[in-house]
């Protein structure tokens, strides 16, 4: 049920045209990732790849959604979330910092880097 119903609904909400809907969906990312890790689902990589697709979406609002998710993982996550962030989200986030839509790269960087910086940033 999770893979066939909830996962597609979550991704649809992440791409919703209304910012409040996208933001509400993004706030659920950490609990969703933690639960999927607990369940050890076989399709976790597929789910993460679809999240990563937001980073290169043609619509800036979807790329921004990816940045919001990264911020949540970096600012609020625990060790599991930090490891997941560094492995699966940071490379796309670094690419996104070079976004061609000015002045948004600076905005993304300022928004995503939490204050104070988590310890893993210095690794």
Helices and strands as residue ranges (DSSP letters): I 2-6, H 7-14, H 19-26, H 29-39, H 44-53, G 54-56, H 60-76, H 79-84, I 85-89, H 90-96, H 104-112, G 119-122
